[in-house]
Amino acid sequence: MIDGRAAGWRRRVREIGAAATAGGAPVTYGIIALCSAVFLVSPLSGFNPSYGSADALLAAQAGYFERWGVIPSRLLDGSAHAALTPLTALFVHGSWLHLLGNLLFLYVFGAMAEERMGRTEFLFFYVCCGYFALVAYAVVHAGSDQTLVGASGAISAVLGAFLYLFPRARVTSLFPFLFFLPLRFPAWIVLVFWFVLQWLAARDAGSGPGVAYLAHVAGFAAGFLYAWGRYRGGVRVKAPATATEGESQP
């Protein structure tokens, strides 16, 4: 009976992985495309000459972040615009490295999570958890005037959900202390290692906002708890499996 159930889990995860790889995750790929398009037309990409150069470009970038990003000191002022910024900030990134790092993690882990949850639920999950992560960070740093942008909180939620849904999946990872060799590890090892790094960084971040490690931790915890609450009575894919091909650096 156990062997039969394990075989069923293996077939299910192969089906999920195959469907995701074959393009069965339009929400994940749509988010990747939208974030990329938003960045390309922004004053950060360097591809839009209408923003000018030098001081004019710097002013355009500052105005862009102020308009679309989360400013913690303004978030709780009751204005409709401030309340919407945790949503708009999910699709805004501050640099090429910021964009590509986030989208790489979303590509590796998002497709299988979407295939497991379903398109509508995954979109709802992604937006709500991302919104929550940014608000959680802003509340803790309520006096900060530094703008917060990026999909890191939402993608952290995807990682948390993936850890619960696919605890034995394997992903290709690059670890700096292993000379960046591409090695395959169980996803739970990579994700727990990543979470611990974020937690330690958040504790050592001091009073200044800096990198939004707290948003990463809040998003990861929200994603894991959502998956646990939503799917704990159903089937978890515990059989060893291969996640969407890609490389991830914790």
Buried (B, 14 or more C-beta within 10 A) or exposed (E): EEEEEEEEBBEBBBEBBEBBBEEBBBBBBEBBEEBBEBBEEBBBBEEBEEBEEEEEBEEBBEEBBEEBBBBBBBBEEEEEEBBEBBBBBBBBBBEEEBBEBBBBBBBBBBBBBBBBBEBEBBBEBBBBBBBBBBBBBBEBBEEBEBBBBBBBBBBBBBBBBBBBBBBBBBBBBBBEEEEEEEEEBBBBEBBEBBBEEBBEBBEEBEEEBBBBBBBBBBBBBBBBBBBBEBBEEEEBBBBBBBBBEBEBEB
